[in-house]
Amino acid sequence: MMVKECEDRITQLEGSLGDIHGEVSAIKAGCESMSSRLGVLETHMTSIAQILSRIEANSSSGHGQTSGTKSSSLDSPQVNHPLLDLEAKSLGKRLLCIQQTGEIAEYINEFEELSTQVTGISEATLTNAFYNDLKPTMKEVIEMKDPQGLTNHKAAVMKMQSSGFFQTALSSVRVLSRTPADQERTYRDRPAHNIRAIPPSPRPSSRTDPGSNVPRSSRSCLATTSRARPRPRTGKQCLAAVRHNPCPTADPSVRPGRLRPTSGQNLWPIHPSADHDGRTKTLGVPIADHDPIAGRSSRPTVRTSDRPEARFEARFTRFHGPA
């Protein structure tokens, strides 16, 4: 039993040893390829070193010849400066791209601070950069004064900044810039008419109070309300109507009726042409405006009772004829 297990163990070890031999051979092949690649890299590095040494030799030998040409090309403020170091290159770009946004004194201080940190730039280049970064008003001052050199440029703009004329113009510009647009106008808009808005009447909501909604068919209309029949009159209202609309009926037992409708108000009344005494009745006077009792001084006036109807009865009794 033990011998068989040992044989199996030896067989496994032999198989693993074969795998190990294969891995070792693969590693050896990889090392050989890496060594060949390293050799190729060494040759490349040697060639690069030779090229760099040649470039250094050429630059050191031709530096004296090309320095004049490069310094002359620096006079233009728009070109890059290859003589600046890598550390000072960002400062040089900032120096050439700085713009005047505030007072001229602040701009000069910042320009001088950057110019002291950057080396290798000629005075003509600094002068051009200083001029190009000024405001248009200051550029006009430089063109009128025509100073020479960076120091004279600074003195010219500082003198213009401190002048009374420039301060007055600057203050007026500031006032105009701060003045609102509505105050600059020389006219005023006509005020609009005050129109009172009528608030809409609140509508009943079916969600909150469903019982308050009334159907449209059951609502009363203004037209039907205006054409509705009048209510029956009371006794006092009928009495007042009789006073204003007298009836020509003389019989007190007869109930006073309404006046007959006529087509006009100025019609001649239809009555006999003579009264009971045989006198001709004067036409053209309405009945309601003529009092037959007035002006009779020959006969005494008979006093009637205090009833409201008595005045009308006595007034129209003489016009009542036989049936």
TIVO-952112 format. One record per residue: residue number from 0; residue in one letter; x, y, z of N, C-alpha, C in turn. Coordinates in pm, whole numbers, plus 50000, padded with zeros to 5 digits. Layout:
N
(r NUM "A" (X Y Z) (X Y Z) (X Y Z))
...
END
This chain:
323
(r 0 "M" (50083 49880 50000) (50000 50000 50000) (50086 50125 50000))
(r 1 "M" (50188 50124 50079) (50278 50237 50089) (50361 50251 49962))
(r 2 "V" (50398 50143 49903) (50481 50145 49783) (50402 50207 49666))
(r 3 "K" (50276 50173 49658) (50194 50227 49549) (50179 50379 49562))
(r 4 "E" (50160 50425 49685) (50148 50569 49706) (50278 50640 49671))
(r 5 "C" (50388 50578 49702) (50518 50638 49669) (50538 50647 49518))
(r 6 "E" (50495 50545 49448) (50508 50548 49302) (50421 50659 49242))
(r 7 "D" (50303 50675 49295) (50215 50783 49244) (50275 50921 49273))
(r 8 "R" (50334 50931 49390) (50396 51059 49426) (50513 51091 49335))
(r 9 "I" (50592 50990 49302) (50707 51010 49213) (50660 51048 49074))
(r 10 "T" (50548 50990 49029) (50496 51024 48896) (50450 51170 48891))
(r 11 "Q" (50385 51216 48998) (50342 51356 49004) (50461 51451 49004))
(r 12 "L" (50564 51414 49078) (50682 51500 49083) (50752 51506 48947))
(r 13 "E" (50754 51394 48878) (50815 51396 48745) (50737 51487 48650))
(r 14 "G" (50603 51486 48660) (50524 51573 48575) (50546 51721 48609))
(r 15 "S" (50555 51750 48735) (50580 51889 48775) (50719 51933 48736))
(r 16 "L" (50814 51843 48743) (50950 51878 48702) (50954 51906 48551))
(r 17 "G" (50875 51833 48474) (50870 51861 48330) (50812 51999 48302))
(r 18 "D" (50709 52035 48380) (50651 52170 48364) (50751 52278 48402))
(r 19 "I" (50826 52252 48506) (50926 52349 48552) (51035 52366 48446))
(r 20 "H" (51075 52259 48386) (51176 52269 48280) (51123 52352 48162))
(r 21 "G" (50995 52336 48128) (50939 52415 48019) (50934 52565 48054))
(r 22 "E" (50898 52596 48177) (50893 52738 48219) (51032 52800 48219))
(r 23 "V" (51128 52723 48264) (51266 52775 48267) (51316 52803 48126))
(r 24 "S" (51285 52715 48033) (51328 52736 47895) (51260 52860 47835))
(r 25 "A" (51130 52885 47869) (51061 53003 47820) (51123 53131 47878))
(r 26 "I" (51161 53126 48005) (51225 53243 48068) (51359 53272 48001))
(r 27 "K" (51431 53168 47971) (51559 53190 47903) (51538 53256 47766))
(r 28 "A" (51437 53211 47692) (51410 53272 47561) (51370 53419 47577))
(r 29 "G" (51290 53451 47680) (51254 53590 47704) (51373 53676 47741))
(r 30 "C" (51461 53621 47819) (51581 53697 47857) (51667 53727 47736))
(r 31 "E" (51675 53629 47648) (51754 53653 47526) (51694 53763 47440))
(r 32 "S" (51558 53764 47428) (51494 53870 47350) (51509 54007 47417))
(r 33 "M" (51500 54011 47550) (51519 54135 47621) (51660 54188 47605))
(r 34 "S" (51757 54098 47606) (51895 54144 47588) (51916 54202 47449))
(r 35 "S" (51850 54142 47349) (51862 54198 47215) (51795 54337 47207))
(r 36 "R" (51681 54351 47274) (51615 54482 47276) (51698 54586 47351))
(r 37 "L" (51757 54544 47460) (51842 54638 47534) (51961 54683 47449))
(r 38 "G" (52011 54592 47369) (52121 54630 47280) (52075 54735 47179))
(r 39 "V" (51956 54714 47125) (51902 54811 47030) (51881 54948 47098))
(r 40 "L" (51828 54948 47222) (51808 55074 47294) (51941 55143 47323))
(r 41 "E" (52044 55063 47355) (52175 55123 47379) (52229 55193 47254))
(r 42 "T" (52209 55130 47141) (52255 55194 47018) (52177 55323 46990))
(r 43 "H" (52048 55319 47016) (51966 55441 46997) (52009 55552 47093))
(r 44 "M" (52033 55518 47218) (52077 55617 47314) (52212 55676 47275))
(r 45 "T" (52298 55595 47223) (52429 55645 47180) (52415 55743 47065))
(r 46 "S" (52328 55710 46971) (52307 55802 46858) (52243 55933 46905))
(r 47 "I" (52149 55924 46999) (52086 56047 47052) (52187 56132 47124))
(r 48 "A" (52275 56070 47201) (52378 56145 47272) (52471 56215 47174))
(r 49 "Q" (52504 56148 47067) (52590 56211 46967) (52520 56331 46902))
(r 50 "I" (52393 56316 46873) (52319 56427 46812) (52312 56547 46907))
(r 51 "L" (52285 56521 47037) (52280 56629 47134) (52412 56701 47149))
(r 52 "S" (52519 56624 47148) (52651 56688 47158) (52679 56776 47037))
(r 53 "R" (52636 56730 46920) (52656 56814 46801) (52573 56943 46810))
(r 54 "I" (52448 56930 46859) (52364 57050 46871) (52424 57149 46970))
(r 55 "E" (52476 57099 47082) (52538 57188 47180) (52661 57257 47122))
(r 56 "A" (52739 57180 47046) (52858 57240 46985) (52819 57348 46885))
(r 57 "N" (52716 57320 46805) (52674 57419 46706) (52616 57545 46772))
(r 58 "S" (52535 57526 46878) (52477 57641 46946) (52581 57725 47016))
(r 59 "S" (52682 57662 47077) (52789 57738 47145) (52876 57813 47046))
(r 60 "S" (52900 57753 46929) (52985 57819 46829) (52910 57931 46757))
(r 61 "G" (52778 57916 46735) (52703 58016 46659) (52624 58112 46746))
(r 62 "H" (52645 58113 46878) (52571 58203 46966) (52612 58348 46946))
(r 63 "G" (52741 58371 46928) (52788 58507 46907) (52742 58566 46775))
(r 64 "Q" (52724 58481 46673) (52685 58532 46542) (52536 58563 46535))
(r 65 "T" (52455 58482 46604) (52309 58499 46593) (52250 58586 46704))
(r 66 "S" (52329 58632 46799) (52274 58711 46910) (52221 58844 46862))
(r 67 "G" (52291 58909 46764) (52244 59038 46713) (52113 59027 46640))
(r 68 "T" (52099 58921 46559) (51974 58903 46486) (51858 58874 46579))
(r 69 "K" (51881 58793 46683) (51773 58760 46776) (51734 58879 46861))
(r 70 "S" (51832 58958 46901) (51798 59075 46982) (51718 59177 46902))
(r 71 "S" (51745 59185 46771) (51668 59276 46688) (51526 59227 46666))
(r 72 "S" (51510 59094 46665) (51374 59041 46647) (51292 59053 46774))
(r 73 "L" (51354 59078 46888) (51280 59094 47012) (51208 59229 47022))
(r 74 "D" (51241 59321 46931) (51178 59451 46938) (51029 59445 46911))
(r 75 "S" (50982 59344 46840) (50840 59329 46814) (50773 59263 46935))
(r 76 "P" (50670 59321 46994) (50610 59263 47114) (50521 59144 47087))
(r 77 "Q" (50495 59109 46961) (50406 59001 46929) (50477 58867 46910))
(r 78 "V" (50609 58864 46905) (50681 58740 46878) (50720 58676 47009))
(r 79 "N" (50743 58543 47004) (50789 58471 47122) (50939 58495 47142))
(r 80 "H" (50986 58473 47265) (51125 58500 47302) (51193 58369 47336))
(r 81 "P" (51268 58310 47248) (51333 58181 47278) (51448 58194 47376))
(r 82 "L" (51498 58315 47404) (51608 58331 47498) (51562 58325 47643))
(r 83 "L" (51433 58333 47667) (51386 58325 47805) (51398 58183 47856))
(r 84 "D" (51428 58170 47984) (51436 58038 48046) (51296 57979 48060))
(r 85 "L" (51292 57849 48084) (51163 57784 48098) (51088 57834 48220))
(r 86 "E" (51157 57868 48326) (51091 57916 48447) (51037 58057 48429))
(r 87 "A" (51110 58140 48354) (51070 58279 48335) (50983 58300 48211))
(r 88 "K" (50955 58192 48137) (50877 58209 48015) (50733 58249 48046))
(r 89 "S" (50672 58192 48149) (50534 58231 48185) (50528 58376 48230))
(r 90 "L" (50629 58421 48306) (50631 58561 48347) (50650 58653 48227))
(r 91 "G" (50731 58610 48129) (50750 58691 48009) (50621 58704 47928))
(r 92 "K" (50549 58594 47917) (50421 58601 47845) (50322 58691 47916))
(r 93 "R" (50322 58683 48051) (50233 58770 48127) (50271 58918 48111))
(r 94 "L" (50402 58941 48104) (50448 59079 48087) (50405 59135 47951))
(r 95 "L" (50410 59053 47848) (50374 59099 47714) (50222 59104 47691))
(r 96 "C" (50147 59034 47776) (50001 59029 47757) (49925 59108 47861))
(r 97 "I" (49994 59177 47950) (49925 59254 48053) (49848 59370 47990))
(r 98 "Q" (49733 59402 48045) (49648 59509 47993) (49613 59606 48106))
(r 99 "Q" (49604 59733 48073) (49566 59835 48170) (49415 59833 48189))
(r 100 "T" (49373 59801 48309) (49231 59796 48342) (49189 59902 48443))
(r 101 "G" (49285 59951 48525) (49253 60049 48627) (49333 60177 48609))
(r 102 "E" (49387 60227 48720) (49466 60349 48717) (49601 60323 48652))
(r 103 "I" (49661 60430 48601) (49789 60417 48532) (49901 60385 48631))
(r 104 "A" (49888 60431 48756) (49992 60401 48856) (49996 60252 48887))
(r 105 "E" (49880 60191 48901) (49876 60046 48926) (49934 59969 48808))
(r 106 "Y" (49906 60012 48688) (49959 59944 48570) (50111 59955 48564))
(r 107 "I" (50165 60074 48595) (50312 60093 48591) (50380 60008 48699))
(r 108 "N" (50322 60001 48818) (50381 59919 48925) (50384 59772 48887))
(r 109 "E" (50276 59722 48833) (50274 59581 48792) (50370 59554 48677))
(r 110 "F" (50380 59647 48584) (50471 59629 48471) (50616 59628 48518))
(r 111 "E" (50651 59717 48608) (50790 59721 48659) (50822 59596 48740))
(r 112 "E" (50727 59545 48816) (50752 59424 48895) (50778 59304 48805))
(r 113 "L" (50701 59291 48700) (50722 59179 48608) (50850 59197 48526))
(r 114 "S" (50883 59318 48489) (51004 59341 48408) (51131 59314 48487))
(r 115 "T" (51128 59332 48619) (51245 59298 48701) (51262 59148 48718))
(r 116 "Q" (51154 59071 48710) (51163 58925 48726) (51204 58856 48596))
(r 117 "V" (51181 58918 48483) (51214 58858 48355) (51341 58925 48302))
(r 118 "T" (51437 58845 48262) (51563 58898 48207) (51575 58856 48061))
(r 119 "G" (51658 58930 47988) (51683 58896 47849) (51598 58972 47750))
(r 120 "I" (51517 59069 47795) (51432 59146 47705) (51490 59286 47693))
(r 121 "S" (51503 59333 47572) (51561 59466 47549) (51463 59576 47590))
(r 122 "E" (51517 59697 47603) (51434 59810 47643) (51334 59849 47535))
(r 123 "A" (51370 59831 47410) (51277 59862 47302) (51156 59768 47305))
(r 124 "T" (51181 59640 47338) (51070 59545 47349) (50979 59581 47465))
(r 125 "L" (51038 59618 47578) (50958 59659 47694) (50878 59786 47663))
(r 126 "T" (50940 59878 47587) (50869 60001 47553) (50748 59973 47464))
(r 127 "N" (50767 59886 47365) (50656 59849 47277) (50544 59777 47352))
(r 128 "A" (50587 59688 47445) (50487 59618 47525) (50412 59714 47616))
(r 129 "F" (50483 59810 47673) (50419 59910 47759) (50317 59993 47680))
(r 130 "Y" (50351 60030 47558) (50260 60111 47475) (50140 60031 47429))
(r 131 "N" (50162 59906 47390) (50052 59825 47336) (49948 59789 47442))
(r 132 "D" (49989 59787 47570) (49897 59747 47675) (49824 59865 47739))
(r 133 "L" (49847 59988 47693) (49781 60105 47749) (49639 60118 47696))
(r 134 "K" (49559 60203 47764) (49425 60234 47716) (49433 60324 47592))
(r 135 "P" (49327 60331 47511) (49332 60415 47391) (49359 60562 47420))
(r 136 "T" (49307 60615 47531) (49332 60756 47563) (49480 60780 47593))
(r 137 "M" (49541 60688 47664) (49683 60702 47695) (49769 60682 47570))
(r 138 "K" (49726 60599 47480) (49800 60583 47355) (49798 60712 47274))
(r 139 "E" (49685 60783 47278) (49682 60913 47208) (49779 61013 47270))
(r 140 "V" (49794 61007 47402) (49890 61095 47469) (50033 61064 47423))
(r 141 "I" (50066 60935 47414) (50200 60896 47369) (50223 60942 47226))
(r 142 "E" (50121 60929 47141) (50137 60971 47001) (50156 61122 46990))
(r 143 "M" (50088 61200 47077) (50106 61345 47072) (50241 61388 47131))
(r 144 "K" (50280 61328 47242) (50406 61365 47307) (50528 61309 47234))
(r 145 "D" (50513 61188 47181) (50623 61118 47112) (50748 61110 47199))
(r 146 "P" (50738 61047 47319) (50857 61034 47405) (50949 60924 47353))
(r 147 "Q" (51075 60927 47401) (51175 60830 47362) (51219 60751 47485))
(r 148 "G" (51205 60618 47476) (51246 60534 47587) (51131 60501 47681))
(r 149 "L" (51153 60395 47759) (51050 60348 47850) (51026 60447 47963))
(r 150 "T" (51134 60508 48013) (51119 60604 48124) (51037 60726 48081))
(r 151 "N" (51061 60777 47962) (50985 60892 47913) (50839 60856 47887))
(r 152 "H" (50813 60732 47844) (50675 60688 47827) (50600 60691 47960))
(r 153 "K" (50663 60639 48064) (50601 60638 48197) (50577 60780 48247))
(r 154 "A" (50676 60869 48229) (50661 61006 48276) (50548 61079 48201))
(r 155 "A" (50533 61054 48071) (50429 61122 47992) (50290 61081 48038))
(r 156 "V" (50268 60952 48058) (50135 60908 48100) (50105 60948 48243))
(r 157 "M" (50207 60951 48330) (50185 60995 48468) (50150 61142 48473))
(r 158 "K" (50215 61224 48390) (50185 61366 48386) (50044 61392 48334))
(r 159 "M" (50004 61314 48234) (49868 61328 48182) (49765 61283 48285))
(r 160 "Q" (49799 61180 48362) (49707 61131 48463) (49684 61234 48573))
(r 161 "S" (49789 61309 48610) (49779 61406 48719) (49727 61542 48673))
(r 162 "S" (49702 61563 48544) (49656 61693 48495) (49510 61714 48534))
(r 163 "G" (49471 61843 48550) (49334 61875 48589) (49233 61846 48481))
(r 164 "F" (49271 61865 48356) (49178 61838 48245) (49142 61691 48240))
(r 165 "F" (49243 61606 48258) (49216 61463 48252) (49129 61419 48369))
(r 166 "Q" (49152 61474 48487) (49071 61438 48603) (48926 61480 48585))
(r 167 "T" (48905 61600 48526) (48768 61645 48502) (48696 61555 48402))
(r 168 "A" (48766 61522 48293) (48705 61434 48193) (48678 61296 48250))
(r 169 "L" (48771 61246 48334) (48752 61114 48393) (48634 61113 48489))
(r 170 "S" (48617 61220 48568) (48505 61226 48661) (48372 61233 48587))
(r 171 "S" (48368 61309 48475) (48243 61316 48397) (48209 61182 48336))
(r 172 "V" (48311 61111 48291) (48286 60977 48235) (48233 60883 48341))
(r 173 "R" (48286 60893 48462) (48237 60807 48570) (48093 60840 48606))
(r 174 "V" (48060 60968 48609) (47923 61007 48642) (47826 60955 48537))
(r 175 "L" (47863 60969 48409) (47775 60919 48303) (47762 60769 48307))
(r 176 "S" (47870 60701 48343) (47863 60555 48349) (47779 60507 48465))
(r 177 "R" (47773 60586 48574) (47692 60545 48689) (47550 60595 48683))
(r 178 "T" (47517 60687 48595) (47382 60742 48586) (47289 60638 48524))
(r 179 "P" (47176 60611 48587) (47082 60515 48526) (47029 60567 48394))
(r 180 "A" (46977 60475 48316) (46929 60510 48182) (46804 60596 48188))
(r 181 "D" (46719 60577 48292) (46597 60657 48297) (46622 60801 48336))
(r 182 "Q" (46738 60832 48404) (46769 60969 48440) (46835 61046 48327))
(r 183 "E" (46890 60979 48229) (46954 61046 48117) (46853 61101 48016))
(r 184 "R" (46731 61054 48018) (46632 61100 47923) (46583 61239 47961))
(r 185 "T" (46551 61319 47861) (46504 61455 47881) (46352 61464 47878))
(r 186 "Y" (46283 61355 47875) (46137 61356 47873) (46087 61250 47968))
(r 187 "R" (45961 61258 47998) (45896 61164 48088) (45776 61104 48018))
(r 188 "D" (45755 60980 48044) (45640 60913 47986) (45511 60964 48051))
(r 189 "R" (45407 60972 47972) (45276 61014 48023) (45222 60905 48116))
(r 190 "P" (45178 60944 48236) (45128 60840 48327) (45005 60771 48270))
(r 191 "A" (45000 60647 48289) (44886 60568 48240) (44761 60599 48322))
(r 192 "H" (44645 60586 48257) (44519 60610 48326) (44496 60502 48432))
(r 193 "N" (44444 60548 48543) (44417 60455 48652) (44288 60379 48621))
(r 194 "I" (44301 60263 48579) (44188 60177 48546) (44170 60077 48659))
(r 195 "R" (44059 60091 48726) (44034 59999 48837) (43992 59863 48783))
(r 196 "A" (44065 59767 48821) (44035 59632 48776) (43922 59575 48860))
(r 197 "I" (43820 59524 48794) (43707 59464 48864) (43744 59320 48897))
(r 198 "P" (43748 59287 49023) (43786 59150 49057) (43678 59053 49013))
(r 199 "P" (43716 58940 48964) (43615 58842 48921) (43537 58789 49040))
(r 200 "S" (43409 58765 49015) (43325 58711 49122) (43365 58567 49149))
(r 201 "P" (43372 58532 49275) (43413 58394 49306) (43309 58293 49261))
(r 202 "R" (43355 58192 49195) (43265 58086 49149) (43258 57975 49252))
(r 203 "P" (43142 57919 49269) (43134 57806 49363) (43207 57686 49309))
(r 204 "S" (43276 57621 49395) (43354 57503 49357) (43273 57379 49388))
(r 205 "S" (43262 57293 49289) (43188 57169 49308) (43263 57072 49398))
(r 206 "R" (43395 57091 49409) (43472 56999 49493) (43449 57029 49641))
(r 207 "T" (43442 57158 49677) (43429 57195 49818) (43284 57195 49864))
(r 208 "D" (43192 57253 49783) (43052 57264 49823) (42963 57226 49706))
(r 209 "P" (42938 57098 49686) (42859 57059 49568) (42713 57103 49577))
(r 210 "G" (42662 57128 49700) (42522 57165 49712) (42492 57308 49676))
(r 211 "S" (42596 57394 49663) (42575 57535 49633) (42559 57562 49483))
(r 212 "N" (42584 57465 49400) (42570 57485 49255) (42422 57481 49217))
(r 213 "V" (42379 57585 49149) (42240 57595 49104) (42236 57571 48954))
(r 214 "P" (42145 57488 48905) (42137 57469 48758) (42105 57599 48688))
(r 215 "R" (42156 57611 48565) (42137 57734 48490) (41992 57756 48450))
(r 216 "S" (41921 57646 48431) (41782 57658 48389) (41693 57713 48500))
(r 217 "S" (41733 57695 48626) (41650 57740 48737) (41681 57882 48781))
(r 218 "R" (41785 57945 48723) (41819 58081 48761) (41722 58179 48694))
(r 219 "S" (41689 58285 48767) (41599 58388 48713) (41674 58478 48618))
(r 220 "C" (41609 58513 48509) (41670 58598 48407) (41620 58740 48424))
(r 221 "L" (41704 58838 48384) (41664 58977 48396) (41546 59010 48306))
(r 222 "A" (41541 58948 48187) (41431 58977 48094) (41297 58932 48151))
(r 223 "T" (41297 58810 48212) (41172 58760 48268) (41132 58840 48392))
(r 224 "T" (41230 58889 48467) (41197 58967 48587) (41133 59100 48550))
(r 225 "S" (41186 59164 48441) (41132 59293 48400) (40992 59281 48338))
(r 226 "R" (40960 59168 48278) (40828 59149 48216) (40728 59081 48308))
(r 227 "A" (40767 59061 48431) (40674 58993 48523) (40555 59084 48557))
(r 228 "R" (40445 59026 48592) (40324 59103 48625) (40342 59174 48758))
(r 229 "P" (40287 59297 48768) (40299 59369 48895) (40212 59307 49003))
(r 230 "R" (40254 59330 49125) (40176 59279 49237) (40045 59357 49251))
(r 231 "P" (39944 59295 49306) (39815 59368 49328) (39835 59483 49426))
(r 232 "R" (39765 59596 49399) (39779 59716 49481) (39698 59703 49609))
(r 233 "T" (39750 59771 49710) (39677 59778 49836) (39579 59894 49831))
(r 234 "G" (39506 59916 49941) (39408 60024 49944) (39470 60161 49934))
(r 235 "K" (39581 60183 50003) (39647 60312 49999) (39704 60342 49860))
(r 236 "Q" (39759 60237 49795) (39813 60258 49661) (39702 60290 49561))
(r 237 "C" (39589 60227 49575) (39478 60257 49485) (39428 60399 49505))
(r 238 "L" (39424 60444 49633) (39379 60580 49662) (39475 60683 49604))
(r 239 "A" (39606 60656 49615) (39704 60747 49557) (39693 60750 49405))
(r 240 "A" (39661 60636 49343) (39646 60633 49198) (39524 60712 49154))
(r 241 "V" (39419 60712 49235) (39299 60787 49200) (39327 60936 49207))
(r 242 "R" (39411 60979 49303) (39442 61120 49315) (39519 61170 49193))
(r 243 "H" (39611 61092 49147) (39694 61135 49034) (39624 61113 48901))
(r 244 "N" (39535 61014 48893) (39464 60984 48769) (39314 60995 48796))
(r 245 "P" (39257 61115 48794) (39113 61127 48825) (39026 61066 48715))
(r 246 "C" (38917 61011 48758) (38823 60949 48665) (38707 61046 48639))
(r 247 "P" (38662 61065 48515) (38551 61158 48487) (38415 61111 48536))
(r 248 "T" (38408 60996 48599) (38279 60945 48646) (38233 61027 48766))
(r 249 "A" (38108 61078 48765) (38059 61162 48873) (37986 61084 48980))
(r 250 "D" (37942 60963 48949) (37865 60886 49044) (37959 60829 49150))
(r 251 "P" (37937 60866 49276) (38028 60812 49378) (38013 60664 49400))
(r 252 "S" (37901 60604 49359) (37884 60461 49378) (37961 60379 49276))
(r 253 "V" (37995 60448 49167) (38070 60376 49064) (38216 60368 49105))
(r 254 "R" (38275 60256 49090) (38418 60236 49124) (38504 60310 49023))
(r 255 "P" (38597 60394 49070) (38681 60468 48974) (38764 60374 48887))
(r 256 "G" (38751 60396 48760) (38826 60313 48667) (38948 60384 48610))
(r 257 "R" (39012 60320 48518) (39134 60374 48458) (39099 60467 48342))
(r 258 "L" (39192 60553 48308) (39173 60640 48194) (39186 60561 48065))
(r 259 "R" (39111 60605 47967) (39116 60537 47839) (39249 60571 47770))
(r 260 "P" (39310 60476 47708) (39439 60505 47640) (39416 60594 47520))
(r 261 "T" (39506 60688 47499) (39500 60781 47386) (39629 60775 47309))
(r 262 "S" (39623 60821 47187) (39743 60819 47102) (39830 60940 47123))
(r 263 "G" (39787 61040 47198) (39867 61160 47224) (39820 61231 47347))
(r 264 "Q" (39902 61320 47402) (39863 61392 47523) (39789 61522 47493))
(r 265 "N" (39806 61579 47380) (39746 61709 47347) (39619 61697 47262))
(r 266 "L" (39543 61590 47283) (39416 61573 47208) (39304 61653 47276))
(r 267 "W" (39211 61696 47194) (39096 61768 47251) (39006 61670 47323))
(r 268 "P" (38962 61701 47441) (38873 61609 47511) (38736 61603 47445))
(r 269 "I" (38677 61486 47446) (38545 61465 47384) (38439 61492 47490))
(r 270 "H" (38378 61611 47487) (38274 61649 47582) (38170 61734 47506))
(r 271 "P" (38052 61751 47561) (37954 61840 47496) (38004 61983 47490))
(r 272 "S" (37960 62054 47388) (38009 62191 47366) (37947 62291 47462))
(r 273 "A" (37840 62257 47532) (37775 62350 47626) (37757 62282 47758))
(r 274 "D" (37760 62356 47863) (37741 62299 47997) (37592 62305 48033))
(r 275 "H" (37560 62278 48162) (37420 62273 48204) (37358 62411 48203))
(r 276 "D" (37431 62514 48217) (37375 62649 48222) (37357 62709 48083))
(r 277 "G" (37394 62638 47977) (37380 62689 47843) (37497 62771 47795))
(r 278 "R" (37602 62781 47875) (37719 62857 47833) (37811 62769 47750))
(r 279 "T" (37869 62834 47649) (37960 62759 47561) (38091 62730 47636))
(r 280 "K" (38129 62603 47634) (38252 62564 47707) (38375 62599 47623))
(r 281 "T" (38472 62654 47688) (38596 62692 47619) (38680 62570 47593))
(r 282 "L" (38719 62553 47466) (38800 62437 47431) (38948 62469 47446))
(r 283 "G" (39028 62364 47445) (39174 62381 47450) (39233 62374 47589))
(r 284 "V" (39149 62367 47693) (39199 62357 47832) (39175 62215 47879))
(r 285 "P" (39277 62143 47920) (39254 62006 47967) (39164 62005 48088))
(r 286 "I" (39099 61895 48106) (39007 61882 48218) (39081 61886 48350))
(r 287 "A" (39196 61823 48353) (39266 61814 48480) (39322 61948 48523))
(r 288 "D" (39346 62039 48427) (39405 62169 48461) (39300 62278 48486))
(r 289 "H" (39169 62252 48463) (39063 62354 48476) (38975 62321 48595))
(r 290 "D" (38967 62411 48685) (38883 62392 48802) (38752 62470 48777))
(r 291 "P" (38636 62406 48757) (38511 62479 48727) (38459 62558 48844))
(r 292 "I" (38501 62526 48962) (38449 62597 49079) (38527 62725 49103))
(r 293 "A" (38654 62729 49051) (38737 62846 49079) (38679 62968 49008))
(r 294 "G" (38681 63085 49074) (38637 63211 49015) (38488 63239 49026))
(r 295 "R" (38411 63152 49091) (38267 63177 49106) (38244 63256 49236))
(r 296 "S" (38245 63385 49221) (38226 63470 49341) (38079 63500 49369))
(r 297 "S" (37986 63475 49266) (37845 63508 49286) (37777 63409 49378))
(r 298 "R" (37821 63285 49370) (37759 63183 49454) (37860 63137 49558))
(r 299 "P" (37814 63111 49674) (37908 63063 49778) (37957 62923 49747))
(r 300 "T" (38073 62900 49787) (38133 62768 49765) (38084 62673 49871))
(r 301 "V" (38034 62561 49823) (37979 62461 49913) (38094 62378 49967))
(r 302 "R" (38099 62368 50095) (38202 62287 50159) (38166 62140 50149))
(r 303 "T" (38260 62063 50114) (38240 61918 50104) (38299 61851 50225))
(r 304 "S" (38276 61727 50231) (38330 61649 50343) (38482 61636 50331))
(r 305 "D" (38541 61584 50434) (38688 61569 50439) (38735 61442 50370))
(r 306 "R" (38648 61374 50301) (38694 61253 50233) (38783 61290 50114))
(r 307 "P" (38887 61213 50081) (38974 61247 49967) (38900 61243 49835))
(r 308 "E" (38793 61160 49825) (38723 61150 49699) (38624 61264 49677))
(r 309 "A" (38598 61343 49781) (38495 61446 49770) (38537 61556 49676))
(r 310 "R" (38663 61592 49672) (38710 61699 49583) (38690 61661 49437))
(r 311 "F" (38720 61537 49405) (38704 61493 49266) (38558 61478 49228))
(r 312 "E" (38474 61437 49324) (38333 61422 49295) (38267 61558 49269))
(r 313 "A" (38303 61658 49353) (38246 61790 49334) (38301 61858 49209))
(r 314 "R" (38415 61818 49168) (38482 61880 49054) (38423 61836 48922))
(r 315 "F" (38379 61712 48915) (38332 61657 48788) (38182 61626 48789))
(r 316 "T" (38109 61671 48890) (37964 61642 48894) (37891 61720 48786))
(r 317 "R" (37932 61842 48755) (37862 61927 48658) (37880 61878 48515))
(r 318 "F" (37975 61787 48491) (37993 61734 48355) (37914 61607 48334))
(r 319 "H" (37846 61564 48439) (37770 61439 48426) (37631 61473 48377))
(r 320 "G" (37595 61420 48261) (37464 61446 48202) (37371 61330 48220))
(r 321 "P" (37249 61347 48171) (37154 61234 48182) (37195 61121 48091))
(r 322 "A" (37158 61002 48136) (37196 60884 48059) (37112 60875 47934))
END
